[in-house]
Amino acid sequence: MRAADSAARPTKRIVLDDPHSVDNMQEAEVTRVRSLQGFWRWALVAAAAATILLCINQQFSLRFFIGYTQLNTEYFYLLIALMLPFTFLIFPGTSTARLDRIPLYDVALFVLTIGAALVLMSTIRKAAEAGWEFGGAPTHVFIAGLVMWALLMEALRRTGGWSLLLCIFPFTVYPLFAGARWLGPLGGSQSTLEQATAYHVLSGESLLGIPIQAFADTVIGFLVFGTALMLTGAGKFFINLSFSICGTFRGGAAKVCIFASALLGMMSGSIISNVLTAGTMTIPVMKKSGFRASYAAAIEACASTGAVLAPPVMGATAFVIAQFLNVSYAEVALAAIVPAALYYIGLFMQVDAYAARHGLEGIPRSELPSLWQTLKEGWYYAFVIALLVVMLLYFKRESHAPFYATALLLVLNQIFSKDTRWTLGSIVRFLEVNGRTFVELIGILAGCGLLIGAFSMTGVISSLAADLLRLAGDNAFLLLAMCAITSLILGLGLTTTACYIFLAILVAPALEKLGLNRMAVHMFIFYWGMLSSITPPVAIASFAAAGIAGSPAMKTGWESMWVGSIIYFIPFFFVMNPALVLQGPDPYLAALGLLTLAAAGTLCICGGIQGYQVGIGNLRRAGALEWPLRVALVIGGFVLATPGGGINPLSQVQVTSLGLCLLVPTLAIALLLVRRGDGGGQRLARPVV
């Protein structure tokens, strides 16, 4: 484009709003959630502030309570007393309940929750001394525990829906009839109602178990950091950065979507929130660039889904994984690097091949945000994230890192930003957004904790693992396939975190008994539970993106599976060789080699799926051999990407050799036919961009 033309078109430049501005965040809110007003809004703000201060006090040992040392269990119950009651105010009890006012029965549940939590908190120290979690609790503690149990199930229903409640509730009452003969191999130690209630609410294995511990120790800090990023304008910076870097490439709008969604996902850790914020910016631009509506929505759904796997700030499930494995969050974040890279490499290659086959050009540079101006306005976001990474990986201060990063972010924002400089109103909004997030998470995590407690109480896990191994005939691949299918089915009705907890209890022990690496097993479960978000019939990420794109929901779901098809194989790769999750001897060098092979294989798989092979061209030019070549590319690419050794009977050299034997002749024949079909030498392919 000539300079004169560029100068004459300044108004054509894409102007992007902050996806996390007050207006956009309100549009993205789910309609079934109440927006609290007046007294209740200020109560939520105060509770959120108290929650953050309590977490800071606990993590930094500041001793806010002079002359009194707070037990961890007392701290957990105090958080529950502050946040759980708001579940009944923010989430209406029925789909027909009014959103503009709070009914008296919800106020009654609010007060009842506070009362039950405070009673249990006041007795938890005595309970630990007297062993009440195993029996002998006083009547008033038993009644408070029973009330809390019922309230937790109602909170679970409101935050996660009926499907989550129906999956969790039967298991919470399972100890009451665990000794029944009809349960067969699922039988365990039976408890009375008093024993089960006391164990659920007083022990460190149920309500106060792994999910709440993860929330109290690390999740709060990272949520605070993510919210601070959102409300200081980082969303706009990341999207502008994505457009300025990727916008001119072929299919540039879709590549911007992938890049931006990955960056924004680090802040929210929520798949739906990511779709609703990034999607409102990226989907219209993709449609304008020539992508059909359903395909644009599918790309956004896949890109947003992978964001909860992208370090350094991942979804809440990552913190629960750290608690389950009793390792640092930094180790989980490191383990996620290669799987996340493979996820986005596969998605990027799919989009590139699709754009090349359909001749979709990039966006003119004159219409894109200026890279220099973008970096000039938001350079300090990269600086803050670098501080977070250094504190996580070098200093190993995962509970402190997000608070230091947040403090630095706010200081730099006040000094260098004119548009997003905080006022008193910004602080109130910050606390309100955090409060709503805390409420939803604690409603789900506290209820899911009872699932862990039920199996811990009955001691059925070890026998169940043995039964699963016997059913699979000690075949690791069969057991992994069973686990993947179960994850996918459970993920249709459960949140990613709930699905992970469920399978970490039921299936992970059996996989570990086969000798598979623990981190790889838990990442496998996490990954497959996450993929349910783009898999019909309940592909929530795809459906949310379809609503923005104006495309049919189910068609978008199937498109998402097609776009993300390579993603379904990646979890098996890192279970086969745990170097892909940076485990084992000398994992970094091994991971680099495996990542290179996987990327090369993925390039061929995407070429076969989309019908355009980078370096060769449009496979339609191959005539009658188009589909045989495409199938051979997919098979050969998959073999090349598959790690050898471990549970794979073939060594790495054998697998790689087999993949090359399939791919080299396929690529040679494809190149010859495409050149011939293109008129004798004019190659259709353009450089990878």
LINPEWO-V763447 format. One record per run of one state. SS is the DSSP state (2 for helix, 1 for strand, 0 for the rest). FROM is the first residue (numbers start at 1). TO is the last residue. If there is no record, write none. Layout:
SS|FROM|TO ; SS|FROM|TO
This chain:
0|1|2 ; 2|3|8 ; 0|9|9 ; 2|10|12 ; 0|13|21 ; 2|22|28 ; 0|29|32 ; 1|33|33 ; 0|34|37 ; 2|38|60 ; 0|61|71 ; 2|72|90 ; 1|91|91 ; 0|92|103 ; 2|104|130 ; 0|131|131 ; 2|132|134 ; 0|135|138 ; 2|139|172 ; 0|173|173 ; 2|174|177 ; 0|178|180 ; 2|181|186 ; 0|187|192 ; 2|193|202 ; 0|203|209 ; 2|210|231 ; 0|232|233 ; 2|234|246 ; 0|247|251 ; 2|252|268 ; 0|269|270 ; 2|271|288 ; 0|289|292 ; 2|293|309 ; 0|310|315 ; 2|316|325 ; 0|326|328 ; 2|329|358 ; 0|359|364 ; 2|365|367 ; 0|368|370 ; 2|371|393 ; 0|394|397 ; 2|398|416 ; 0|417|423 ; 2|424|458 ; 0|459|460 ; 2|461|472 ; 0|473|475 ; 2|476|493 ; 0|494|495 ; 2|496|506 ; 0|507|507 ; 2|508|513 ; 0|514|517 ; 2|518|534 ; 0|535|539 ; 2|540|549 ; 0|550|552 ; 2|553|563 ; 0|564|566 ; 2|567|576 ; 0|577|577 ; 2|578|581 ; 0|582|586 ; 2|587|610 ; 0|611|611 ; 1|612|613 ; 0|614|616 ; 1|617|618 ; 2|619|641 ; 0|642|651 ; 2|652|677 ; 0|678|689
